[in-house]
């Protein structure tokens, strides 16, 4: 498998996890969804990019701080730094299974119901952990995918 970074021109579809870290505490308004109580620790945002541009384009979007937020993650991004991306290519929809698997990790919780999951029945696609996970932990939890 070719290596991909968020700056790549690779337009393959897939599923991804944005691994973020916050060292702050506070309240972050997430559009119409409500307020997220920001805590220090690791945040994992699970998404898919099956359309034009694929995972690379979506990761590039998430790297930027949006002037006009569109996705729930756009509201959180100014308060967290990205540590990396966990990516699996293909048209298989993995984001729901991945969100549930990550949410089942010890000490994990969903900090705001429906975050990133307004169009499915997942509790949320944002998971908080006291510390960001290692690539080994992501491999053990999610199976497929690679750290970028």
N, C-alpha and C positions, 0 to 999 in steps of 0.2 A: 504494500500500500504506500502510495506517495505521501510524503509529509505535507501538511497544509498549515499555513498560518492564517490568521485573520486578514493578512495583506495579500494572500494568494489570489490568483485569478481562477482557481479551480471552482467550477460552478456545480459540482455534484450535490444532489440532495442528501439530506440526512437528519440525524437527531444530534443535539448538542446539550452540554451542561456548561453554563458560565459559572466559573468558580470565582467568588468574590470574597473580599475581606473588609470588615468594618472595624475600626477602633473607636468609634464614636457611639454615643447613646443619644436618643432623642426621638421625636415624632416626625415622620415623613409622610406628608399627604400623597396618596397614590390615586390621583384623579378622582373619579366618582366612586372608586372602590372603598375608600375610607383611609384611615390613618394606620400606618405601620409603626409599631414601637420598635425603633432601631436599637439593637443591642450589639455590643462588641462580639465578634466571632466570625464564622464562615457562613456565607450564603451561597446556595446552589440554585441556579435558575435553570430549569429544564425546558427546552423548546425544540421545535422541528422547523426545518426549512426545506420544503419539498418543491417549491416553485422556482421561478427564474432566479438565477444568482446563487442558489444553493446555500450551503452552510457558510461558505466563505463570506458571501455578501451579508448574511445575517450577523455573523460575528463582527464584521467590520462596523455594522450599524451599532451593535452593542458596545463596542469600544469607544464610540463617540459619546459625548454628552449632548443630548438632544436639546435644541433650542425650543422646540415645540414637541413635548412628549407625545408619543403615539401608543407604545406598549407600556404595560405596567412597569417593566424593568427600566424604561426610560426615566421614570420618576425616582427610582432608587439609585441609579448609576452615579449621580453627583456625590453620593454619600459613601460610596464603596470603591475600592480599587479592584481591578480584574487581576487575578493571579494566573489564569489560563482557561483553556477550554478543553472539555472532554468530548470527542467527536466520533460518531459512527456513521459511515456513509451508507446510503441505500434508501429505497422508498418505503421500507418497513417503518410503521409508526411505533417508535419505542418510547416516546416521551411520557405516556401515561404509566407504563410499567416502571420506567426509571424514576418518576416522581414518587410513586408508591414505595419502591425499594429504598430510595434515599430517605424518605420520611419514616421508614421503619428502623433506621439505624439507631443504636443506643444514643440517648441524649438529643436526638433530632426532634424538631417540631416545625409546624407550619406557622410562621409568624403572622400571616394575614390570610384568612380564608379566601379562596377563589383567585388569589394572585396568580396571574398567567393562565388561569384555568376557567375563565368565564364561559368557555364554549364546550366544556366537558364535565364529567362528574367527579373529577379528582378533587381532593380537599384543596389543593393548591399546587402550583409548579415552582414554588419558592420554598426552600427548606433551609432552616437555620441549624447550625452545629456550633458547639463551643469553640472549635478550631476548624479551619479549612481541612478537608480530607487530602490525604496523599494520593498519588496516582495508583499506588498499590491497593489502597482502600476502594478507590473507584473501580478498579479492575475486579476486585473480589465482590463488589456489590452489583455492578452493572454487567460484568462479563465483557461484552464487546465494546470496542472503542479505543481511542488513543489520546494521550495527553498532547496538547498543542500549546 
